[in-house]
Amino acid sequence: MNWQQLISNKRFGLEEIHEARKDDRSEFQRDFDRLIFSAPFRRLQNKTQVFPLPGSVFVHNRLTHSLEVSCVGRSLGDSIANRLIAKHPELVSTHVSEIGAIVSAACLAHDLGNPPFGHSGEKAISTFFSEGKGLALKSQLSPMEWDDFTHFEGNANAFRLLTHQFQGRRKGGFVMTYSTLASIVKYPYPSTLAGNKSKFGFFLSEEEDYLKIATELGIKRLSQENEPAKYARHPLVFLVEAADDICYQMMDIEDAYKLKLLTPQETKDLYQLYFDEKKKERVKKVFTFVADENEQIAYLRATVIGILISECTRVFIENEEAILEGNFEGALINHISPALNEAYNQCTKVAVEKIYRSRDVLDIELAGFHVISTLLELMIDAVQSPEKAYSELLINRVSSQYDIHSPTLYGKIQAVLDYISGMTDVYALDLYRKIKGNSLPAV
């Protein structure tokens, strides 16, 4: 793979109208702005990140998380761009200088496909088909279609949301640039290769779209022509992934402190695992004039993020050749220095024990699981039997942009998943209550 081809400002769905704009924004900055002003991005403010949506203490939701990941991604991308141009002066007149803008936009989009209630929403959808009432549909779907549903994945759903031509929407979905779209596909292969981890990059319905993007950008194909399409990652995927890894780890710890799942000292000790003796001495000096505990913890968190950005930049540049060859294994964060890796693993261990298994987190996952499973059951029954009176009432609630009346069962189920995965936590819960008769409109 080569940088000149990998970084393209051609727009997916507007290939025939590829022309220069007259203002100062680059096409990649337009991607960023287009996402910021979109309804799916706005809805992230009401979707769970890890902790339940806030009461008196504000913690991260999908929107604030995505904004922070975007900021870290921009810093990481700008750093990489400067190093690449210094290393390869011939790239100075290419779009490589805009890597920061591309990564920043891709980071905004990376969670757009996630359903309500965090990762439990993904699990609720996939297990509805593999273990629940959806299992009865298996014989009516092809093996590849069935794999799409039993391995439902937010990343693949984000790619669908950005590229799919929903009813009434212009050709090519969001009409993003090829490079921004490629940068969000962490697992560039179909659901048939998802394996036990249920990770894949595109549904059967968007496979041709990804192949078109991969061909245009010269992304290396790893599988034979007669095998399921498996590609190397676009190099910028590693930067989007690293920004996400850095943010969720660092910000979840700070949220846990705010919710009193971690004491102030436990929080400070975790962050300072990343510091050598010189940095620890600097922290002591800073704390002599920053007395507020919240500000001290915010300072430590910001410092750690800076350290990890610098280290991931080093890993990427040192492994540039392997990344371009498609041979680099794992995430950038897995290749940081041994001392930093040990600190990261210790933070992960504490996060699993004290954060992800906390009662509040488990309660929202349990509730979300039941809400989504119920909505799926009712909506899929409705699209299969639209002539029934109750089905008609349910279908009339669904926006016309979703192809509920698709001629195929696969298309009908996808429309239901599009509808439900696009809901906010609050909307899904409200709809569930109304369907169950537990809540009625005000009269």
C-alpha positions, 0 to 999 in steps of 0.5 A, a space after each residue: 500500500 502507498 500513501 499517495 493512493 491511501 489518502 484520497 478526497 474522492 467522495 463515496 457516492 459522488 464520484 462523477 462530481 469530483 471537483 474542487 471547492 471554493 472555500 478554505 475547508 478541505 474535503 476531510 474537514 467537510 467530513 468532520 463538519 457533516 458528522 457534527 451537524 448530523 442527527 445520528 451524531 446528535 443522538 449519541 448524547 443520549 446513548 450509554 458509554 459505560 455508566 448509566 446516563 447521569 443523575 447529579 454527577 455527569 459522566 461520559 456518554 457516547 457523544 462526549 466520548 466521541 468528541 474526546 476521541 476525535 481530539 486525541 485522534 487529531 493530535 495523533 494524526 497531526 503528529 504522524 503526518 509531520 513524522 511521515 513528511 519528515 521521513 518521506 519529503 516527497 509526500 509534502 504536496 500530497 494529502 498526507 498533511 491532512 491525516 489529522 483531519 481524516 482521523 479526527 472525522 473518523 473518530 467522530 463516526 466510530 460509534 455511530 452504529 452502536 445501539 442503545 445501552 452500550 455493548 450490552 445492546 450489541 450482545 442483545 441483538 446478536 443473542 436474540 438470533 443465536 439464542 432467543 426467539 430469532 433462532 426460528 428464522 435461521 432456516 429462512 436466511 442464507 448462512 451469510 445473512 444469518 452470520 450478519 445477525 448472530 454477530 451483529 457489530 456496531 462497527 459494521 453498523 457504522 459503516 452501513 449508516 455512513 454508506 447505505 442509501 436509506 429511503 429518501 437519502 441521496 446516493 452514497 449515504 453521508 457521501 463521505 470521503 473514501 479515506 474517512 470511510 476506510 479509517 473506521 473499518 477496524 475489521 475489514 472482512 465480512 461476518 463469515 470470518 467474525 469468529 468467536 469474538 463476533 468482530 467484522 467490518 461490513 454486512 453482506 449488504 455493504 460488502 460491495 461498497 467496501 470492496 469498491 473503497 478498498 480497490 480505489 485506495 489500494 488496500 491490500 487484499 489478504 485472502 484469495 479471490 475464491 475466499 471471503 474478502 479479507 483485507 489489511 487494515 487501512 493504516 489510519 484505522 490504527 490511529 482511530 483505534 489508538 485514540 479510542 483505546 487511550 480515551 476509554 481507558 483514561 476517561 473511565 477511570 476519571 468517571 469512576 472517581 467521580 462516581 466514588 467507585 475509586 478513591 482519590 488516592 486510588 485514581 492518582 496512583 493508577 495514573 501515576 503508574 505511567 510516570 517515571 521518577 522525573 515526571 513524578 517529581 514534576 507532579 509534586 511541584 504542580 500539586 503545590 499550586 494546584 490544590 483542588 483534588 478534581 483538578 489534580 486528577 484532571 492534570 494527571 489524566 491529561 498528562 497520561 493521554 499526552 504520554 500515550 499519544 507520543 508513544 503510539 506515534 513512535 510505534 506507528 512510525 517505527 512499524 510503518 513498513 509492516 503497516 503498509 505491507 499489511 503485516 502489523 499485528 494487534 493494536 498500537 497500544 499493545 506495542 508500547 514500551 514494557 513499562 507503559 504496557 504494564 501500567 495500561 494492563 494494570 489500569 485495565 485490570 482495575 477497570 474490569 474489577 471495579 468499573 465494568 462489573 459495578 452494580 450500576 453498570 450491570 443493572 443498565 446492561 440487564 435492563 437494556 438487554 430486556 428492552 432491546 430483546 422485546 423491541 426486536 421480537 415485536 418489530 420482527 413479528 410485525 414486519 413478517 405479518 404486516 397485515 395484522 392490526 397490531 403490526 400495522 400500528 407498530 410499523 406506522 411508528 417507523 420512519 419512512 427512511 427504513 425499508 420495512 417493506 423490503 421484498 426479502 426477509 433479510 432486508 426487513 430485519 435489517 430495517 428493524 435493526 437500523 431503526 432500533 440501533 438508531 434509538 437513544 437509550 431514553 427513546 428505546 425505554 420510552 417505546 418499550 414502556 408504551 408498547 407494554 402499556 406502562 406509559 401513555 401519552 399525556 391527555 
